[in-house]
Amino acid sequence: MNATLNPEIAETKSKFEPMENMERVDDGAFYVWKQRWGTWCSASCEGENLITALTREDVISGTRYYLWGRENNWANYESKTHEGTVGGKL
């Protein structure tokens, strides 16, 4: 039976618990950590994986930019098609 139709069978989402190697950045806005193969990753406070980069500074910078874009609603960006022709001999 579908869990949304039966209130007795409720799906419970587990709360995100950061691992010991995760560091909170920007007053707890997100977490960063180094993976065992050397790349750095970030995750939101809800546990959503965000950015992977080669250095700690790059992952922090990229995550800040990504979260800023989300805050400014880049997800609903309308793409536009532009046509252009090149004249002459290339």
PDB file of N, CA, C and O in Angstrom:
ATOM      1  N   MET A   1       0.835  -1.168   0.000  1.00  0.00           N
ATOM      2  CA  MET A   1       0.000   0.000   0.000  1.00  0.00           C
ATOM      3  C   MET A   1       0.888   1.243   0.000  1.00  0.00           C
ATOM      4  O   MET A   1       1.968   1.244   0.591  1.00  0.00           O
ATOM      5  N   ASN A   2       0.443   2.256  -0.640  1.00  0.00           N
ATOM      6  CA  ASN A   2       1.207   3.485  -0.761  1.00  0.00           C
ATOM      7  C   ASN A   2       1.284   4.182   0.601  1.00  0.00           C
ATOM      8  O   ASN A   2       0.272   4.331   1.285  1.00  0.00           O
ATOM      9  N   ALA A   3       2.494   4.607   0.990  1.00  0.00           N
ATOM     10  CA  ALA A   3       2.689   5.234   2.296  1.00  0.00           C
ATOM     11  C   ALA A   3       1.990   6.581   2.396  1.00  0.00           C
ATOM     12  O   ALA A   3       1.628   7.004   3.494  1.00  0.00           O
ATOM     13  N   THR A   4       1.793   7.260   1.279  1.00  0.00           N
ATOM     14  CA  THR A   4       1.135   8.562   1.338  1.00  0.00           C
ATOM     15  C   THR A   4      -0.363   8.420   1.576  1.00  0.00           C
ATOM     16  O   THR A   4      -0.998   9.355   2.064  1.00  0.00           O
ATOM     17  N   LEU A   5      -0.940   7.264   1.240  1.00  0.00           N
ATOM     18  CA  LEU A   5      -2.360   7.052   1.439  1.00  0.00           C
ATOM     19  C   LEU A   5      -2.667   6.479   2.817  1.00  0.00           C
ATOM     20  O   LEU A   5      -3.777   6.649   3.322  1.00  0.00           O
ATOM     21  N   ASN A   6      -1.718   5.817   3.419  1.00  0.00           N
ATOM     22  CA  ASN A   6      -1.922   5.188   4.708  1.00  0.00           C
ATOM     23  C   ASN A   6      -1.074   5.916   5.763  1.00  0.00           C
ATOM     24  O   ASN A   6       0.150   5.782   5.763  1.00  0.00           O
ATOM     25  N   PRO A   7      -1.713   6.688   6.666  1.00  0.00           N
ATOM     26  CA  PRO A   7      -0.930   7.429   7.653  1.00  0.00           C
ATOM     27  C   PRO A   7      -0.192   6.550   8.648  1.00  0.00           C
ATOM     28  O   PRO A   7       0.741   7.012   9.305  1.00  0.00           O
ATOM     29  N   GLU A   8      -0.595   5.286   8.772  1.00  0.00           N
ATOM     30  CA  GLU A   8       0.084   4.386   9.695  1.00  0.00           C
ATOM     31  C   GLU A   8       1.458   3.988   9.172  1.00  0.00           C
ATOM     32  O   GLU A   8       2.357   3.665   9.949  1.00  0.00           O
ATOM     33  N   ILE A   9       1.616   4.014   7.860  1.00  0.00           N
ATOM     34  CA  ILE A   9       2.902   3.663   7.253  1.00  0.00           C
ATOM     35  C   ILE A   9       3.533   4.964   6.761  1.00  0.00           C
ATOM     36  O   ILE A   9       3.406   5.323   5.591  1.00  0.00           O
ATOM     37  N   ALA A  10       4.187   5.637   7.631  1.00  0.00           N
ATOM     38  CA  ALA A  10       4.809   6.920   7.273  1.00  0.00           C
ATOM     39  C   ALA A  10       6.296   6.704   7.041  1.00  0.00           C
ATOM     40  O   ALA A  10       6.981   6.058   7.835  1.00  0.00           O
ATOM     41  N   GLU A  11       6.773   7.252   5.950  1.00  0.00           N
ATOM     42  CA  GLU A  11       8.207   7.184   5.674  1.00  0.00           C
ATOM     43  C   GLU A  11       8.890   8.245   6.514  1.00  0.00           C
ATOM     44  O   GLU A  11       8.512   9.417   6.486  1.00  0.00           O
ATOM     45  N   THR A  12       9.883   7.830   7.248  1.00  0.00           N
ATOM     46  CA  THR A  12      10.610   8.790   8.067  1.00  0.00           C
ATOM     47  C   THR A  12      11.957   9.060   7.423  1.00  0.00           C
ATOM     48  O   THR A  12      12.702   8.138   7.091  1.00  0.00           O
ATOM     49  N   LYS A  13      12.251  10.326   7.254  1.00  0.00           N
ATOM     50  CA  LYS A  13      13.525  10.732   6.681  1.00  0.00           C
ATOM     51  C   LYS A  13      14.496  10.936   7.823  1.00  0.00           C
ATOM     52  O   LYS A  13      14.215  11.686   8.758  1.00  0.00           O
ATOM     53  N   SER A  14      15.641  10.269   7.751  1.00  0.00           N
ATOM     54  CA  SER A  14      16.597  10.383   8.830  1.00  0.00           C
ATOM     55  C   SER A  14      17.265  11.760   8.813  1.00  0.00           C
ATOM     56  O   SER A  14      17.502  12.337   7.752  1.00  0.00           O
ATOM     57  N   LYS A  15      17.558  12.266   9.991  1.00  0.00           N
ATOM     58  CA  LYS A  15      18.204  13.558  10.128  1.00  0.00           C
ATOM     59  C   LYS A  15      19.668  13.416   9.740  1.00  0.00           C
ATOM     60  O   LYS A  15      20.313  12.421  10.072  1.00  0.00           O
ATOM     61  N   PHE A  16      20.184  14.407   9.040  1.00  0.00           N
ATOM     62  CA  PHE A  16      21.577  14.388   8.594  1.00  0.00           C
ATOM     63  C   PHE A  16      22.506  14.541   9.788  1.00  0.00           C
ATOM     64  O   PHE A  16      22.394  15.491  10.563  1.00  0.00           O
ATOM     65  N   GLU A  17      23.408  13.609   9.922  1.00  0.00           N
ATOM     66  CA  GLU A  17      24.422  13.663  10.977  1.00  0.00           C
ATOM     67  C   GLU A  17      25.791  13.751  10.300  1.00  0.00           C
ATOM     68  O   GLU A  17      26.215  12.793   9.654  1.00  0.00           O
ATOM     69  N   PRO A  18      26.491  14.885  10.436  1.00  0.00           N
ATOM     70  CA  PRO A  18      27.804  15.015   9.788  1.00  0.00           C
ATOM     71  C   PRO A  18      28.827  14.062  10.389  1.00  0.00           C
ATOM     72  O   PRO A  18      28.780  13.736  11.575  1.00  0.00           O
ATOM     73  N   MET A  19      29.747  13.627   9.544  1.00  0.00           N
ATOM     74  CA  MET A  19      30.816  12.744   9.993  1.00  0.00           C
ATOM     75  C   MET A  19      31.879  13.569  10.718  1.00  0.00           C
ATOM     76  O   MET A  19      31.883  14.797  10.638  1.00  0.00           O
ATOM     77  N   GLU A  20      32.767  12.895  11.415  1.00  0.00           N
ATOM     78  CA  GLU A  20      33.798  13.570  12.197  1.00  0.00           C
ATOM     79  C   GLU A  20      34.752  14.392  11.329  1.00  0.00           C
ATOM     80  O   GLU A  20      35.265  15.417  11.776  1.00  0.00           O
ATOM     81  N   ASN A  21      34.991  13.954  10.103  1.00  0.00           N
ATOM     82  CA  ASN A  21      35.955  14.653   9.240  1.00  0.00           C
ATOM     83  C   ASN A  21      35.341  15.843   8.510  1.00  0.00           C
ATOM     84  O   ASN A  21      36.033  16.501   7.733  1.00  0.00           O
ATOM     85  N   MET A  22      34.059  16.137   8.737  1.00  0.00           N
ATOM     86  CA  MET A  22      33.394  17.272   8.094  1.00  0.00           C
ATOM     87  C   MET A  22      33.590  18.545   8.905  1.00  0.00           C
ATOM     88  O   MET A  22      33.479  18.534  10.131  1.00  0.00           O
ATOM     89  N   GLU A  23      33.881  19.637   8.214  1.00  0.00           N
ATOM     90  CA  GLU A  23      34.096  20.926   8.847  1.00  0.00           C
ATOM     91  C   GLU A  23      32.980  21.882   8.445  1.00  0.00           C
ATOM     92  O   GLU A  23      32.652  22.001   7.264  1.00  0.00           O
ATOM     93  N   ARG A  24      32.399  22.562   9.426  1.00  0.00           N
ATOM     94  CA  ARG A  24      31.340  23.544   9.142  1.00  0.00           C
ATOM     95  C   ARG A  24      31.983  24.828   8.638  1.00  0.00           C
ATOM     96  O   ARG A  24      32.991  25.284   9.178  1.00  0.00           O
ATOM     97  N   VAL A  25      31.392  25.405   7.601  1.00  0.00           N
ATOM     98  CA  VAL A  25      31.929  26.618   6.980  1.00  0.00           C
ATOM     99  C   VAL A  25      30.840  27.681   6.945  1.00  0.00           C
ATOM    100  O   VAL A  25      29.654  27.363   6.869  1.00  0.00           O
ATOM    101  N   ASP A  26      31.246  28.935   7.000  1.00  0.00           N
ATOM    102  CA  ASP A  26      30.338  30.084   6.912  1.00  0.00           C
ATOM    103  C   ASP A  26      29.204  30.000   7.927  1.00  0.00           C
ATOM    104  O   ASP A  26      28.027  30.022   7.565  1.00  0.00           O
ATOM    105  N   ASP A  27      29.571  29.905   9.188  1.00  0.00           N
ATOM    106  CA  ASP A  27      28.598  29.847  10.281  1.00  0.00           C
ATOM    107  C   ASP A  27      27.589  28.716  10.102  1.00  0.00           C
ATOM    108  O   ASP A  27      26.410  28.872  10.420  1.00  0.00           O
ATOM    109  N   GLY A  28      28.048  27.597   9.602  1.00  0.00           N
ATOM    110  CA  GLY A  28      27.188  26.430   9.468  1.00  0.00           C
ATOM    111  C   GLY A  28      26.345  26.382   8.219  1.00  0.00           C
ATOM    112  O   GLY A  28      25.393  25.604   8.145  1.00  0.00           O
ATOM    113  N   ALA A  29      26.675  27.204   7.226  1.00  0.00           N
ATOM    114  CA  ALA A  29      25.897  27.199   5.981  1.00  0.00           C
ATOM    115  C   ALA A  29      26.072  25.896   5.212  1.00  0.00           C
ATOM    116  O   ALA A  29      25.140  25.439   4.550  1.00  0.00           O
ATOM    117  N   PHE A  30      27.260  25.292   5.292  1.00  0.00           N
ATOM    118  CA  PHE A  30      27.530  24.023   4.618  1.00  0.00           C
ATOM    119  C   PHE A  30      28.740  23.358   5.257  1.00  0.00           C
ATOM    120  O   PHE A  30      29.423  23.954   6.090  1.00  0.00           O
ATOM    121  N   TYR A  31      28.994  22.119   4.858  1.00  0.00           N
ATOM    122  CA  TYR A  31      30.113  21.339   5.364  1.00  0.00           C
ATOM    123  C   TYR A  31      31.090  21.052   4.228  1.00  0.00           C
ATOM    124  O   TYR A  31      30.685  20.908   3.074  1.00  0.00           O
ATOM    125  N   VAL A  32      32.385  20.968   4.561  1.00  0.00           N
ATOM    126  CA  VAL A  32      33.395  20.529   3.605  1.00  0.00           C
ATOM    127  C   VAL A  32      34.214  19.411   4.244  1.00  0.00           C
ATOM    128  O   VAL A  32      34.361  19.355   5.465  1.00  0.00           O
ATOM    129  N   TRP A  33      34.742  18.527   3.408  1.00  0.00           N
ATOM    130  CA  TRP A  33      35.604  17.456   3.882  1.00  0.00           C
ATOM    131  C   TRP A  33      36.479  16.961   2.743  1.00  0.00           C
ATOM    132  O   TRP A  33      36.159  17.117   1.564  1.00  0.00           O
ATOM    133  N   LYS A  34      37.603  16.354   3.140  1.00  0.00           N
ATOM    134  CA  LYS A  34      38.532  15.782   2.167  1.00  0.00           C
ATOM    135  C   LYS A  34      38.259  14.288   2.073  1.00  0.00           C
ATOM    136  O   LYS A  34      38.197  13.582   3.080  1.00  0.00           O
ATOM    137  N   GLN A  35      38.098  13.828   0.845  1.00  0.00           N
ATOM    138  CA  GLN A  35      37.865  12.405   0.635  1.00  0.00           C
ATOM    139  C   GLN A  35      39.196  11.667   0.620  1.00  0.00           C
ATOM    140  O   GLN A  35      40.251  12.285   0.480  1.00  0.00           O
ATOM    141  N   ARG A  36      39.147  10.383   0.759  1.00  0.00           N
ATOM    142  CA  ARG A  36      40.379   9.611   0.895  1.00  0.00           C
ATOM    143  C   ARG A  36      41.257   9.633  -0.355  1.00  0.00           C
ATOM    144  O   ARG A  36      42.459   9.390  -0.253  1.00  0.00           O
ATOM    145  N   TRP A  37      40.693   9.916  -1.530  1.00  0.00           N
ATOM    146  CA  TRP A  37      41.492   9.971  -2.755  1.00  0.00           C
ATOM    147  C   TRP A  37      41.980  11.374  -3.077  1.00  0.00           C
ATOM    148  O   TRP A  37      42.586  11.592  -4.126  1.00  0.00           O
ATOM    149  N   GLY A  38      41.719  12.345  -2.174  1.00  0.00           N
ATOM    150  CA  GLY A  38      42.327  13.656  -2.296  1.00  0.00           C
ATOM    151  C   GLY A  38      41.438  14.790  -2.755  1.00  0.00           C
ATOM    152  O   GLY A  38      41.845  15.949  -2.673  1.00  0.00           O
ATOM    153  N   THR A  39      40.235  14.503  -3.238  1.00  0.00           N
ATOM    154  CA  THR A  39      39.342  15.592  -3.647  1.00  0.00           C
ATOM    155  C   THR A  39      38.586  16.120  -2.430  1.00  0.00           C
ATOM    156  O   THR A  39      38.455  15.436  -1.415  1.00  0.00           O
ATOM    157  N   TRP A  40      38.097  17.337  -2.554  1.00  0.00           N
ATOM    158  CA  TRP A  40      37.318  17.969  -1.497  1.00  0.00           C
ATOM    159  C   TRP A  40      35.864  18.040  -1.937  1.00  0.00           C
ATOM    160  O   TRP A  40      35.580  18.256  -3.115  1.00  0.00           O
ATOM    161  N   CYS A  41      34.943  17.860  -0.996  1.00  0.00           N
ATOM    162  CA  CYS A  41      33.509  17.885  -1.286  1.00  0.00           C
ATOM    163  C   CYS A  41      32.798  18.802  -0.305  1.00  0.00           C
ATOM    164  O   CYS A  41      33.308  19.118   0.769  1.00  0.00           O
ATOM    165  N   SER A  42      31.602  19.220  -0.708  1.00  0.00           N
ATOM    166  CA  SER A  42      30.765  20.014   0.190  1.00  0.00           C
ATOM    167  C   SER A  42      29.358  19.430   0.198  1.00  0.00           C
ATOM    168  O   SER A  42      28.925  18.767  -0.745  1.00  0.00           O
ATOM    169  N   ALA A  43      28.664  19.702   1.298  1.00  0.00           N
ATOM    170  CA  ALA A  43      27.283  19.255   1.450  1.00  0.00           C
ATOM    171  C   ALA A  43      26.508  20.317   2.212  1.00  0.00           C
ATOM    172  O   ALA A  43      27.064  21.039   3.040  1.00  0.00           O
ATOM    173  N   SER A  44      25.233  20.397   1.924  1.00  0.00           N
ATOM    174  CA  SER A  44      24.366  21.339   2.643  1.00  0.00           C
ATOM    175  C   SER A  44      24.140  20.824   4.058  1.00  0.00           C
ATOM    176  O   SER A  44      24.524  19.701   4.388  1.00  0.00           O
ATOM    177  N   CYS A  45      23.527  21.634   4.873  1.00  0.00           N
ATOM    178  CA  CYS A  45      23.219  21.234   6.251  1.00  0.00           C
ATOM    179  C   CYS A  45      22.190  20.109   6.298  1.00  0.00           C
ATOM    180  O   CYS A  45      22.060  19.417   7.308  1.00  0.00           O
ATOM    181  N   GLU A  46      21.458  19.932   5.192  1.00  0.00           N
ATOM    182  CA  GLU A  46      20.487  18.841   5.098  1.00  0.00           C
ATOM    183  C   GLU A  46      21.113  17.557   4.576  1.00  0.00           C
ATOM    184  O   GLU A  46      20.445  16.525   4.516  1.00  0.00           O
ATOM    185  N   GLY A  47      22.396  17.607   4.196  1.00  0.00           N
ATOM    186  CA  GLY A  47      23.091  16.419   3.727  1.00  0.00           C
ATOM    187  C   GLY A  47      23.131  16.262   2.221  1.00  0.00           C
ATOM    188  O   GLY A  47      23.577  15.224   1.731  1.00  0.00           O
ATOM    189  N   GLU A  48      22.684  17.251   1.471  1.00  0.00           N
ATOM    190  CA  GLU A  48      22.697  17.185   0.010  1.00  0.00           C
ATOM    191  C   GLU A  48      24.109  17.486  -0.504  1.00  0.00           C
ATOM    192  O   GLU A  48      24.671  18.536  -0.193  1.00  0.00           O
ATOM    193  N   ASN A  49      24.675  16.577  -1.282  1.00  0.00           N
ATOM    194  CA  ASN A  49      25.999  16.808  -1.858  1.00  0.00           C
ATOM    195  C   ASN A  49      25.934  17.953  -2.856  1.00  0.00           C
ATOM    196  O   ASN A  49      25.012  18.021  -3.669  1.00  0.00           O
ATOM    197  N   LEU A  50      26.923  18.864  -2.796  1.00  0.00           N
ATOM    198  CA  LEU A  50      26.877  20.055  -3.620  1.00  0.00           C
ATOM    199  C   LEU A  50      28.011  20.119  -4.639  1.00  0.00           C
ATOM    200  O   LEU A  50      27.765  19.986  -5.838  1.00  0.00           O
ATOM    201  N   ILE A  51      29.242  20.320  -4.187  1.00  0.00           N
ATOM    202  CA  ILE A  51      30.369  20.609  -5.070  1.00  0.00           C
ATOM    203  C   ILE A  51      31.527  19.669  -4.750  1.00  0.00           C
ATOM    204  O   ILE A  51      31.733  19.300  -3.594  1.00  0.00           O
ATOM    205  N   THR A  52      32.277  19.286  -5.773  1.00  0.00           N
ATOM    206  CA  THR A  52      33.531  18.556  -5.618  1.00  0.00           C
ATOM    207  C   THR A  52      34.610  19.344  -6.336  1.00  0.00           C
ATOM    208  O   THR A  52      34.402  19.817  -7.453  1.00  0.00           O
ATOM    209  N   ALA A  53      35.774  19.488  -5.691  1.00  0.00           N
ATOM    210  CA  ALA A  53      36.883  20.236  -6.288  1.00  0.00           C
ATOM    211  C   ALA A  53      38.205  19.634  -5.829  1.00  0.00           C
ATOM    212  O   ALA A  53      38.236  18.753  -4.970  1.00  0.00           O
ATOM    213  N   LEU A  54      39.297  20.123  -6.414  1.00  0.00           N
ATOM    214  CA  LEU A  54      40.621  19.586  -6.090  1.00  0.00           C
ATOM    215  C   LEU A  54      41.217  20.172  -4.820  1.00  0.00           C
ATOM    216  O   LEU A  54      42.039  19.525  -4.172  1.00  0.00           O
ATOM    217  N   THR A  55      40.816  21.392  -4.452  1.00  0.00           N
ATOM    218  CA  THR A  55      41.368  22.009  -3.246  1.00  0.00           C
ATOM    219  C   THR A  55      40.240  22.468  -2.327  1.00  0.00           C
ATOM    220  O   THR A  55      39.095  22.637  -2.747  1.00  0.00           O
ATOM    221  N   ARG A  56      40.599  22.664  -1.069  1.00  0.00           N
ATOM    222  CA  ARG A  56      39.624  23.132  -0.075  1.00  0.00           C
ATOM    223  C   ARG A  56      39.110  24.520  -0.444  1.00  0.00           C
ATOM    224  O   ARG A  56      37.910  24.780  -0.357  1.00  0.00           O
ATOM    225  N   GLU A  57      39.996  25.398  -0.848  1.00  0.00           N
ATOM    226  CA  GLU A  57      39.604  26.761  -1.200  1.00  0.00           C
ATOM    227  C   GLU A  57      38.646  26.776  -2.382  1.00  0.00           C
ATOM    228  O   GLU A  57      37.686  27.547  -2.398  1.00  0.00           O
ATOM    229  N   ASP A  58      38.904  25.923  -3.375  1.00  0.00           N
ATOM    230  CA  ASP A  58      38.031  25.860  -4.555  1.00  0.00           C
ATOM    231  C   ASP A  58      36.638  25.344  -4.207  1.00  0.00           C
ATOM    232  O   ASP A  58      35.642  25.848  -4.725  1.00  0.00           O
ATOM    233  N   VAL A  59      36.564  24.347  -3.337  1.00  0.00           N
ATOM    234  CA  VAL A  59      35.244  23.810  -2.993  1.00  0.00           C
ATOM    235  C   VAL A  59      34.458  24.817  -2.152  1.00  0.00           C
ATOM    236  O   VAL A  59      33.239  24.912  -2.292  1.00  0.00           O
ATOM    237  N   ILE A  60      35.125  25.559  -1.295  1.00  0.00           N
ATOM    238  CA  ILE A  60      34.428  26.581  -0.511  1.00  0.00           C
ATOM    239  C   ILE A  60      33.941  27.693  -1.419  1.00  0.00           C
ATOM    240  O   ILE A  60      32.791  28.119  -1.317  1.00  0.00           O
ATOM    241  N   SER A  61      34.802  28.168  -2.304  1.00  0.00           N
ATOM    242  CA  SER A  61      34.421  29.236  -3.232  1.00  0.00           C
ATOM    243  C   SER A  61      33.285  28.787  -4.155  1.00  0.00           C
ATOM    244  O   SER A  61      32.321  29.525  -4.358  1.00  0.00           O
ATOM    245  N   GLY A  62      33.399  27.593  -4.705  1.00  0.00           N
ATOM    246  CA  GLY A  62      32.371  27.070  -5.597  1.00  0.00           C
ATOM    247  C   GLY A  62      31.041  26.850  -4.903  1.00  0.00           C
ATOM    248  O   GLY A  62      29.988  27.093  -5.492  1.00  0.00           O
ATOM    249  N   THR A  63      31.076  26.394  -3.664  1.00  0.00           N
ATOM    250  CA  THR A  63      29.848  26.168  -2.917  1.00  0.00           C
ATOM    251  C   THR A  63      29.174  27.486  -2.577  1.00  0.00           C
ATOM    252  O   THR A  63      27.952  27.600  -2.672  1.00  0.00           O
ATOM    253  N   ARG A  64      29.958  28.481  -2.183  1.00  0.00           N
ATOM    254  CA  ARG A  64      29.383  29.806  -1.915  1.00  0.00           C
ATOM    255  C   ARG A  64      28.680  30.342  -3.158  1.00  0.00           C
ATOM    256  O   ARG A  64      27.564  30.857  -3.080  1.00  0.00           O
ATOM    257  N   TYR A  65      29.347  30.215  -4.308  1.00  0.00           N
ATOM    258  CA  TYR A  65      28.771  30.700  -5.563  1.00  0.00           C
ATOM    259  C   TYR A  65      27.507  29.917  -5.920  1.00  0.00           C
ATOM    260  O   TYR A  65      26.512  30.506  -6.343  1.00  0.00           O
ATOM    261  N   TYR A  66      27.542  28.604  -5.753  1.00  0.00           N
ATOM    262  CA  TYR A  66      26.389  27.754  -6.050  1.00  0.00           C
ATOM    263  C   TYR A  66      25.200  28.104  -5.158  1.00  0.00           C
ATOM    264  O   TYR A  66      24.075  28.225  -5.643  1.00  0.00           O
ATOM    265  N   LEU A  67      25.444  28.267  -3.857  1.00  0.00           N
ATOM    266  CA  LEU A  67      24.358  28.606  -2.945  1.00  0.00           C
ATOM    267  C   LEU A  67      23.825  30.006  -3.212  1.00  0.00           C
ATOM    268  O   LEU A  67      22.626  30.249  -3.078  1.00  0.00           O
ATOM    269  N   TRP A  68      24.703  30.927  -3.587  1.00  0.00           N
ATOM    270  CA  TRP A  68      24.261  32.268  -3.962  1.00  0.00           C
ATOM    271  C   TRP A  68      23.352  32.199  -5.187  1.00  0.00           C
ATOM    272  O   TRP A  68      22.335  32.890  -5.242  1.00  0.00           O
ATOM    273  N   GLY A  69      23.706  31.374  -6.165  1.00  0.00           N
ATOM    274  CA  GLY A  69      22.882  31.202  -7.350  1.00  0.00           C
ATOM    275  C   GLY A  69      21.528  30.608  -7.033  1.00  0.00           C
ATOM    276  O   GLY A  69      20.518  31.030  -7.597  1.00  0.00           O
ATOM    277  N   ARG A  70      21.490  29.648  -6.149  1.00  0.00           N
ATOM    278  CA  ARG A  70      20.213  29.075  -5.726  1.00  0.00           C
ATOM    279  C   ARG A  70      19.347  30.124  -5.045  1.00  0.00           C
ATOM    280  O   ARG A  70      18.139  30.200  -5.273  1.00  0.00           O
ATOM    281  N   GLU A  71      19.985  30.931  -4.207  1.00  0.00           N
ATOM    282  CA  GLU A  71      19.255  31.967  -3.487  1.00  0.00           C
ATOM    283  C   GLU A  71      18.657  32.990  -4.443  1.00  0.00           C
ATOM    284  O   GLU A  71      17.601  33.561  -4.168  1.00  0.00           O
ATOM    285  N   ASN A  72      19.328  33.220  -5.559  1.00  0.00           N
ATOM    286  CA  ASN A  72      18.860  34.191  -6.545  1.00  0.00           C
ATOM    287  C   ASN A  72      18.065  33.543  -7.672  1.00  0.00           C
ATOM    288  O   ASN A  72      17.857  34.151  -8.722  1.00  0.00           O
ATOM    289  N   ASN A  73      17.619  32.305  -7.451  1.00  0.00           N
ATOM    290  CA  ASN A  73      16.697  31.606  -8.336  1.00  0.00           C
ATOM    291  C   ASN A  73      17.249  31.353  -9.739  1.00  0.00           C
ATOM    292  O   ASN A  73      16.548  31.551 -10.731  1.00  0.00           O
ATOM    293  N   TRP A  74      18.484  30.922  -9.816  1.00  0.00           N
ATOM    294  CA  TRP A  74      19.045  30.561 -11.114  1.00  0.00           C
ATOM    295  C   TRP A  74      18.408  29.311 -11.690  1.00  0.00           C
ATOM    296  O   TRP A  74      18.518  29.066 -12.891  1.00  0.00           O
ATOM    297  N   ALA A  75      17.750  28.522 -10.870  1.00  0.00           N
ATOM    298  CA  ALA A  75      17.144  27.277 -11.345  1.00  0.00           C
ATOM    299  C   ALA A  75      16.049  27.545 -12.369  1.00  0.00           C
ATOM    300  O   ALA A  75      15.760  26.683 -13.199  1.00  0.00           O
ATOM    301  N   ASN A  76      15.440  28.713 -12.325  1.00  0.00           N
ATOM    302  CA  ASN A  76      14.374  29.046 -13.257  1.00  0.00           C
ATOM    303  C   ASN A  76      14.862  29.948 -14.385  1.00  0.00           C
ATOM    304  O   ASN A  76      14.081  30.686 -14.986  1.00  0.00           O
ATOM    305  N   TYR A  77      16.140  29.882 -14.661  1.00  0.00           N
ATOM    306  CA  TYR A  77      16.732  30.695 -15.715  1.00  0.00           C
ATOM    307  C   TYR A  77      16.183  30.262 -17.075  1.00  0.00           C
ATOM    308  O   TYR A  77      16.161  29.073 -17.394  1.00  0.00           O
ATOM    309  N   GLU A  78      15.747  31.225 -17.863  1.00  0.00           N
ATOM    310  CA  GLU A  78      15.258  30.920 -19.205  1.00  0.00           C
ATOM    311  C   GLU A  78      16.421  30.992 -20.180  1.00  0.00           C
ATOM    312  O   GLU A  78      17.065  32.032 -20.315  1.00  0.00           O
ATOM    313  N   SER A  79      16.683  29.896 -20.848  1.00  0.00           N
ATOM    314  CA  SER A  79      17.752  29.927 -21.841  1.00  0.00           C
ATOM    315  C   SER A  79      17.204  30.508 -23.144  1.00  0.00           C
ATOM    316  O   SER A  79      16.051  30.283 -23.513  1.00  0.00           O
ATOM    317  N   LYS A  80      18.040  31.237 -23.806  1.00  0.00           N
ATOM    318  CA  LYS A  80      17.642  31.861 -25.064  1.00  0.00           C
ATOM    319  C   LYS A  80      18.531  31.325 -26.169  1.00  0.00           C
ATOM    320  O   LYS A  80      19.714  31.059 -25.957  1.00  0.00           O
ATOM    321  N   THR A  81      17.958  31.170 -27.339  1.00  0.00           N
ATOM    322  CA  THR A  81      18.709  30.718 -28.498  1.00  0.00           C
ATOM    323  C   THR A  81      19.066  31.930 -29.339  1.00  0.00           C
ATOM    324  O   THR A  81      18.218  32.768 -29.645  1.00  0.00           O
ATOM    325  N   HIS A  82      20.326  32.006 -29.701  1.00  0.00           N
ATOM    326  CA  HIS A  82      20.799  33.107 -30.535  1.00  0.00           C
ATOM    327  C   HIS A  82      21.300  32.529 -31.849  1.00  0.00           C
ATOM    328  O   HIS A  82      21.999  31.515 -31.875  1.00  0.00           O
ATOM    329  N   GLU A  83      20.936  33.183 -32.922  1.00  0.00           N
ATOM    330  CA  GLU A  83      21.425  32.752 -34.231  1.00  0.00           C
ATOM    331  C   GLU A  83      22.497  33.713 -34.681  1.00  0.00           C
ATOM    332  O   GLU A  83      22.449  34.907 -34.385  1.00  0.00           O
ATOM    333  N   GLY A  84      23.450  33.186 -35.389  1.00  0.00           N
ATOM    334  CA  GLY A  84      24.506  34.042 -35.914  1.00  0.00           C
ATOM    335  C   GLY A  84      25.141  33.391 -37.125  1.00  0.00           C
ATOM    336  O   GLY A  84      25.203  32.166 -37.228  1.00  0.00           O
ATOM    337  N   THR A  85      25.596  34.196 -38.008  1.00  0.00           N
ATOM    338  CA  THR A  85      26.292  33.688 -39.184  1.00  0.00           C
ATOM    339  C   THR A  85      27.638  34.381 -39.280  1.00  0.00           C
ATOM    340  O   THR A  85      27.808  35.531 -38.873  1.00  0.00           O
ATOM    341  N   VAL A  86      28.560  33.662 -39.815  1.00  0.00           N
ATOM    342  CA  VAL A  86      29.885  34.202 -40.032  1.00  0.00           C
ATOM    343  C   VAL A  86      30.061  34.415 -41.517  1.00  0.00           C
ATOM    344  O   VAL A  86      29.948  33.478 -42.307  1.00  0.00           O
ATOM    345  N   GLY A  87      30.335  35.637 -41.891  1.00  0.00           N
ATOM    346  CA  GLY A  87      30.524  35.930 -43.310  1.00  0.00           C
ATOM    347  C   GLY A  87      32.000  35.946 -43.656  1.00  0.00           C
ATOM    348  O   GLY A  87      32.854  36.142 -42.792  1.00  0.00           O
ATOM    349  N   GLY A  88      32.278  35.744 -44.888  1.00  0.00           N
ATOM    350  CA  GLY A  88      33.674  35.775 -45.333  1.00  0.00           C
ATOM    351  C   GLY A  88      34.335  34.433 -45.272  1.00  0.00           C
ATOM    352  O   GLY A  88      33.721  33.423 -44.927  1.00  0.00           O
ATOM    353  N   LYS A  89      35.588  34.439 -45.612  1.00  0.00           N
ATOM    354  CA  LYS A  89      36.378  33.203 -45.655  1.00  0.00           C
ATOM    355  C   LYS A  89      37.076  33.002 -44.308  1.00  0.00           C
ATOM    356  O   LYS A  89      37.707  33.912 -43.771  1.00  0.00           O
ATOM    357  N   LEU A  90      36.944  31.812 -43.792  1.00  0.00           N
ATOM    358  CA  LEU A  90      37.601  31.526 -42.523  1.00  0.00           C
ATOM    359  C   LEU A  90      38.880  30.772 -42.727  1.00  0.00           C
ATOM    360  O   LEU A  90      39.566  30.447 -41.758  1.00  0.00           O
TER     361      LEU A  90
END
